[in-house]
Amino acid sequence: MIINGTEIAKKIKADVKQRIIGCRRHPNVVAIILGEDPSAESYLRMLERTCMSVGFGYEIYRLPESTTEAQLLSVIEEKNKDEFVNGIIVQMPLPPHISEEKIITAIKPTKDIDGFHPMNAGRLFKGEKATRPCTPLAVVTMLDALEVDLEGKNVVVIGRSNIVGKPLSVMLMHKNATVTVCHSKTQNLMQHTQCADIVILAVGIANFLKREMVNENTIVIDVGMNELDGKLVGDADFDALKDYVKMITPVPGGVGPVTNAVLLLNVLEHFDC
């Protein structure tokens, strides 16, 4: 089975649109970008379409790459205080002269719709209500939509980044899954993946997961996005796996659309309708 992330995303957006019908105002998202980056601009325009499709307000703040850290912090503080702004995104990476950690921490936790603020990360770790990073939230949302019961399942997460691997492993444990986190220093990786019920990939290496590394009952969730020979491909060897494993997400059309959609859920997390 090929998992259709686009269809799952459509259902999430339809639900979000329904939830704000009758609200006295619509939620508003502000995205801040420094300098010119075509791929970042493409992402922000896609996010704009997503927000507009459900009735959210959306504004892109474009600042020169020469913007100082103090100037950026001032813009963030202004948006923190604006009661009509419900979500703030600062597009990463930032220029070398600006501390990403300082900028992430400056965003008000209730407006941190990327889920990167240390307070949200700490609450997530403790199992408390928190805004969760969008990609891990997308993965768990997809598995829920597919009615995959995670309790007791052996899940292998390949990748340990602060953005995907670490928060995702915590979220899976909250669902009572048995989680193994593998990475570049893991020995005998196949011993872990071959017996896994679910393998989740976030390594950034095209076609990394081969058929011999999994079994026919494995569910493969591919977070990776890589350019290979002018095409967008994932971390899994999709062509070799699609007719072998139990379920698999394609790239594109898998986790990506759902990641954009669940960001809307993060906006609503603290929205007073």
Wavefront OBJ file of the C-alpha trace (Angstrom):
o trace
v 0.000 0.000 0.000
v 1.282 3.445 -0.965
v 0.272 5.976 1.678
v -1.388 9.031 0.162
v -0.185 11.979 2.220
v -2.010 14.450 -0.004
v -5.385 12.898 0.862
v -4.583 12.860 4.593
v -3.565 16.530 4.364
v -6.846 17.397 2.612
v -8.823 15.886 5.484
v -6.791 17.841 8.064
v -7.346 21.110 6.181
v -11.058 20.425 5.832
v -11.255 19.839 9.595
v -9.326 23.045 10.333
v -11.576 25.046 8.003
v -14.634 23.657 9.763
v -13.250 24.488 13.216
v -12.893 28.208 12.522
v -16.318 28.696 10.932
v -18.207 31.197 13.067
v -15.090 32.542 14.799
v -15.128 36.293 15.358
v -11.776 36.558 13.581
v -9.414 34.330 11.641
v -6.001 33.079 12.818
v -2.977 34.939 11.461
v 0.500 33.607 10.683
v 3.631 35.706 10.162
v 6.686 34.260 8.403
v 10.039 36.052 8.578
v 12.800 35.458 6.060
v 16.240 37.053 5.784
v 17.941 37.387 2.434
v 17.084 35.611 -0.794
v 16.784 31.835 -0.915
v 14.702 30.362 -3.774
v 13.933 27.114 -1.947
v 12.881 28.985 1.205
v 10.733 31.341 -0.852
v 9.097 28.347 -2.541
v 8.316 26.795 0.848
v 6.850 30.028 2.219
v 4.640 30.497 -0.845
v 3.399 26.916 -0.474
v 2.675 27.624 3.182
v 0.828 30.774 2.136
v -1.419 28.729 -0.161
v -2.074 26.264 2.649
v -3.048 29.027 5.083
v -5.212 30.880 2.586
v -7.021 27.681 1.605
v -8.488 27.351 5.114
v -9.129 31.036 5.785
v -5.992 31.896 7.776
v -4.315 35.265 7.378
v -0.692 35.059 6.243
v 2.080 37.636 5.905
v 5.702 37.259 4.839
v 8.200 39.682 6.386
v 11.190 39.933 4.044
v 14.290 41.403 5.644
v 17.757 41.939 4.119
v 20.477 39.414 4.945
v 22.360 42.272 6.612
v 19.633 42.590 9.268
v 21.249 42.579 12.700
v 20.311 40.181 15.457
v 18.923 43.078 17.485
v 16.736 44.191 14.582
v 15.352 40.695 14.073
v 14.681 40.329 17.792
v 12.814 43.640 17.680
v 10.542 42.386 14.872
v 9.853 39.166 16.789
v 9.036 41.122 19.952
v 6.605 43.286 17.987
v 4.823 40.186 16.675
v 4.860 38.566 20.126
v 2.928 41.544 21.479
v 0.459 41.687 18.579
v -2.699 39.955 19.794
v -3.803 39.420 16.187
v -0.726 37.315 15.353
v -1.215 33.671 16.352
v 1.849 32.036 14.835
v 5.402 33.108 14.051
v 7.843 31.310 11.767
v 11.443 32.394 11.278
v 12.862 30.675 8.205
v 16.091 28.799 8.906
v 19.006 28.767 8.370
v 19.846 32.296 9.469
v 22.961 34.258 8.456
v 26.073 33.357 10.499
v 25.992 36.604 12.476
v 22.641 35.711 14.068
v 22.204 33.081 16.788
v 19.462 30.645 15.766
v 19.087 29.521 19.379
v 18.543 33.093 20.560
v 15.949 33.711 17.848
v 14.060 30.488 18.547
v 13.989 31.272 22.255
v 12.746 34.818 21.577
v 9.505 33.604 19.969
v 6.660 33.409 22.469
v 6.075 29.685 23.190
v 2.355 29.955 22.392
v 3.198 31.478 18.978
v 6.029 29.029 18.229
v 4.149 26.989 15.629
v 7.344 25.197 14.549
v 7.529 23.692 18.052
v 11.232 24.499 18.475
v 11.119 26.669 21.630
v 12.932 25.034 24.588
v 9.775 25.349 26.691
v 7.763 23.388 24.127
v 10.569 20.839 23.793
v 10.689 20.399 27.580
v 6.943 20.000 27.875
v 6.943 17.462 25.059
v 9.670 15.464 26.814
v 7.625 15.437 30.041
v 4.466 14.363 28.260
v 2.685 17.661 28.910
v 0.620 19.676 26.447
v 3.036 21.337 24.025
v 3.282 22.628 20.487
v 5.005 19.787 18.672
v 7.455 20.057 15.760
v 5.552 19.729 12.494
v 7.384 16.832 10.837
v 7.200 14.471 13.849
v 3.580 15.521 14.337
v 2.915 14.732 10.677
v 4.356 11.230 11.047
v 2.258 10.428 14.118
v -0.832 11.990 12.519
v -0.389 9.813 9.416
v -0.082 6.652 11.482
v -3.207 7.648 13.424
v -5.078 8.301 10.161
v -4.091 4.832 8.950
v -5.311 3.381 12.264
v -1.901 1.911 13.042
v -1.877 0.911 16.711
v 1.568 1.886 17.976
v 1.248 0.256 21.383
v 3.960 -2.371 21.745
v 5.182 -1.939 18.165
v 8.907 -2.023 17.414
v 9.688 1.292 15.736
v 13.116 2.184 14.340
v 13.814 5.879 13.825
v 16.893 6.490 11.670
v 18.158 9.980 12.449
v 18.568 11.830 15.740
v 18.171 15.513 14.866
v 16.501 17.952 17.239
v 13.960 18.733 14.518
v 12.804 15.203 13.640
v 14.484 12.189 15.239
v 14.582 13.175 18.902
v 11.094 14.699 19.270
v 9.577 11.960 17.126
v 11.053 9.221 19.300
v 9.528 10.874 22.394
v 6.126 11.213 20.731
v 6.188 7.552 19.712
v 7.057 6.502 23.257
v 4.067 8.495 24.494
v 2.042 6.199 22.226
v 3.618 3.199 24.037
v 5.771 2.138 21.098
v 9.140 0.483 21.683
v 11.518 2.898 19.991
v 15.069 2.348 18.744
v 16.913 5.436 17.510
v 19.651 4.663 14.993
v 22.213 7.045 13.525
v 25.569 7.282 11.748
v 27.381 5.528 14.618
v 24.928 2.632 14.899
v 26.537 -0.761 14.306
v 24.708 -3.546 12.470
v 21.838 -1.312 11.406
v 20.106 -4.129 9.538
v 19.684 -6.085 12.758
v 17.417 -3.303 13.963
v 15.528 -2.585 10.739
v 14.873 -6.172 9.622
v 12.736 -6.938 12.676
v 11.020 -3.547 12.903
v 7.270 -3.118 12.535
v 7.821 0.484 11.432
v 10.923 2.188 10.030
v 10.994 5.986 9.928
v 13.738 7.594 7.865
v 15.229 11.056 8.395
v 18.844 10.750 7.260
v 19.031 12.851 4.097
v 20.624 10.149 1.938
v 18.831 9.249 -1.286
v 17.633 5.610 -1.522
v 19.359 4.741 1.765
v 16.877 2.053 2.877
v 17.124 -1.038 0.658
v 14.728 -3.961 0.320
v 16.998 -6.378 2.175
v 16.984 -4.089 5.227
v 13.275 -4.644 6.022
v 10.642 -7.377 5.963
v 7.399 -7.623 4.019
v 5.319 -6.554 7.042
v 7.254 -3.347 7.642
v 5.634 0.090 7.402
v 8.110 2.602 5.937
v 7.633 6.307 6.650
v 10.073 8.375 4.581
v 10.780 11.895 5.871
v 13.789 12.404 3.588
v 13.828 14.811 0.655
v 16.802 14.606 -1.696
v 17.480 15.710 -5.246
v 18.810 12.931 -7.450
v 19.274 13.301 -11.200
v 16.927 16.271 -11.208
v 14.185 14.405 -9.343
v 12.965 14.639 -5.759
v 13.450 11.319 -3.950
v 13.318 10.109 -0.381
v 15.654 8.180 1.909
v 13.981 4.880 0.951
v 14.536 3.019 -2.309
v 10.869 3.468 -3.194
v 10.830 1.489 -6.443
v 12.386 -1.546 -4.754
v 10.148 -1.351 -1.692
v 6.696 -0.288 -2.916
v 5.575 -3.787 -3.932
v 7.297 -5.504 -1.035
v 6.586 -3.742 2.280
v 3.205 -3.458 3.986
v 2.947 0.332 3.580
v 5.250 3.084 2.345
v 5.096 6.846 1.875
v 6.165 8.254 -1.497
v 8.367 11.313 -2.011
v 6.869 13.680 -2.964
v 3.275 13.237 -1.860
v 3.882 11.524 1.466
v 4.963 13.201 4.691
v 5.472 16.634 3.082
v 1.822 17.628 2.495
v 0.862 16.430 5.967
v 3.693 18.449 7.537
v 2.262 21.611 5.982
v -1.250 20.719 7.103
v -0.427 19.961 10.745
v 1.225 23.369 11.084
v -2.351 24.680 10.893
v -3.194 22.516 13.913
v -0.302 24.104 15.796
v -1.730 27.554 15.023
v -5.094 26.519 16.474
v -3.452 25.098 19.594
v -3.565 28.485 21.328
v -6.106 30.303 19.154
v -9.003 31.896 21.031
v -11.912 31.595 18.655
l 1 2 3 4 5 6 7 8 9 10 11 12 13 14 15 16 17 18 19 20 21 22 23 24 25 26 27 28 29 30 31 32 33 34 35 36 37 38 39 40 41 42 43 44 45 46 47 48 49 50 51 52 53 54 55 56 57 58 59 60 61 62 63 64 65 66 67 68 69 70 71 72 73 74 75 76 77 78 79 80 81 82 83 84 85 86 87 88 89 90 91 92 93 94 95 96 97 98 99 100 101 102 103 104 105 106 107 108 109 110 111 112 113 114 115 116 117 118 119 120 121 122 123 124 125 126 127 128 129 130 131 132 133 134 135 136 137 138 139 140 141 142 143 144 145 146 147 148 149 150 151 152 153 154 155 156 157 158 159 160 161 162 163 164 165 166 167 168 169 170 171 172 173 174 175 176 177 178 179 180 181 182 183 184 185 186 187 188 189 190 191 192 193 194 195 196 197 198 199 200 201 202 203 204 205 206 207 208 209 210 211 212 213 214 215 216 217 218 219 220 221 222 223 224 225 226 227 228 229 230 231 232 233 234 235 236 237 238 239 240 241 242 243 244 245 246 247 248 249 250 251 252 253 254 255 256 257 258 259 260 261 262 263 264 265 266 267 268 269 270 271 272 273
